[in-house]
Structures are given as structure tokens and as C-alpha cells.
Amino acid sequence: MDKQVLLRGALASVIALGLAGASTTAMAQEKDKCYGVAKAGKNDCASANGSHSCAGQAKKDSDANDWLYVTKGTCEKMGGKLTKPAK
């Protein structure tokens, strides 16, 4: 295979990964971590109190320690909180 073809492919991959990272960062900036609104099995990541360490492991609806990413500015309107509960 031609070295130029390989080089072009590698460069295209690097550019694509850079663009994907930029869009992920922009998405995270438009979202809030909202505690207390996740349904059982529908949380986005680990529990604030350490009871589980992964998405989708919430045991009950609206647990104050489980969270979801929601559109910025909507968390409190949904009945959630922007800060994790005190220990």
C-alpha cells in the first residue's frame, strides 16, 4: 500500500477524533448533572454515595444519590438538585 494513502488515512483519523472530542466537550457544557431525578436503572453514572459504580444501576426512582445529565437550566424545574446530597 502506498505510504501517502496510509498517511492520509492516519491524518483523517486524528482530525475526526479531535472533532469528536470537541463536540463531546460542547455537549457537556450544555448539560447539568441533576441529582434525584433518575428512574430505577436509568441513571447516567456512579452513585454519589458509592452504592454502585456504573450507569443503569440505580435501584429506585428519584434516589437523591443517583443522577442524570439534563439540559442546562431544567434540573430544578424537574424537582432535582444540582448538588449531590450531604453525607
Legacy VTK file of the C-alpha trace (Angstrom):
# vtk DataFile Version 3.0
C-alpha trace
ASCII
DATASET POLYDATA
POINTS 87 float
0.000 0.000 0.000
1.214 3.492 -0.782
2.709 5.389 2.179
0.798 8.534 1.199
-2.513 6.669 1.411
-1.640 5.414 4.895
-0.519 8.879 5.985
-3.713 10.494 4.673
-5.832 7.881 6.454
-3.978 8.425 9.727
-4.321 12.204 9.425
-8.054 11.916 8.708
-8.472 9.720 11.789
-6.664 12.224 14.018
-8.808 15.076 12.721
-12.016 13.077 13.209
-11.086 12.190 16.789
-10.292 15.836 17.537
-13.674 16.945 16.218
-15.476 14.235 18.205
-13.739 15.370 21.391
-14.701 18.982 20.758
-18.368 18.101 20.268
-18.379 15.991 23.442
-16.946 18.914 25.413
-19.544 21.274 23.950
-22.325 18.819 24.836
-21.123 18.528 28.434
-21.139 22.327 28.724
-24.810 22.425 27.715
-25.839 19.855 30.339
-26.198 19.808 34.114
-25.644 16.835 36.399
-29.067 16.552 38.068
-29.423 14.533 41.285
-32.669 12.915 42.361
-34.477 12.592 39.032
-33.185 9.281 37.650
-35.594 6.373 37.374
-34.529 2.912 38.578
-31.979 1.507 36.150
-31.780 4.747 34.161
-29.018 6.745 35.925
-26.082 8.108 33.913
-23.167 7.020 36.099
-21.931 6.104 39.592
-23.985 6.914 42.674
-22.838 9.888 44.775
-22.774 7.734 47.918
-20.782 4.907 46.313
-23.566 2.308 46.437
-22.802 1.445 42.775
-20.225 2.465 40.234
-21.916 2.357 36.873
-24.712 3.704 34.683
-28.025 1.879 34.793
-27.624 0.530 38.315
-29.999 2.827 40.234
-32.192 0.660 42.464
-35.137 3.032 42.949
-36.758 6.037 41.295
-35.653 9.529 42.348
-32.821 8.435 44.677
-31.043 11.629 45.759
-27.662 9.975 45.114
-28.346 8.986 41.500
-28.168 11.486 38.679
-28.791 12.174 35.004
-27.354 14.723 32.593
-30.186 17.085 31.720
-30.445 20.184 29.564
-28.849 23.137 31.324
-31.394 25.072 33.378
-34.003 22.285 33.635
-32.859 20.268 36.657
-34.610 22.205 39.401
-37.767 22.530 37.279
-37.830 18.708 37.204
-37.582 18.567 41.004
-33.877 17.689 41.088
-30.838 19.301 42.651
-27.601 20.446 41.056
-25.522 19.375 44.042
-25.033 15.914 45.470
-26.605 15.271 48.879
-24.608 15.894 52.034
-23.188 12.730 53.558
LINES 1 88
87 0 1 2 3 4 5 6 7 8 9 10 11 12 13 14 15 16 17 18 19 20 21 22 23 24 25 26 27 28 29 30 31 32 33 34 35 36 37 38 39 40 41 42 43 44 45 46 47 48 49 50 51 52 53 54 55 56 57 58 59 60 61 62 63 64 65 66 67 68 69 70 71 72 73 74 75 76 77 78 79 80 81 82 83 84 85 86
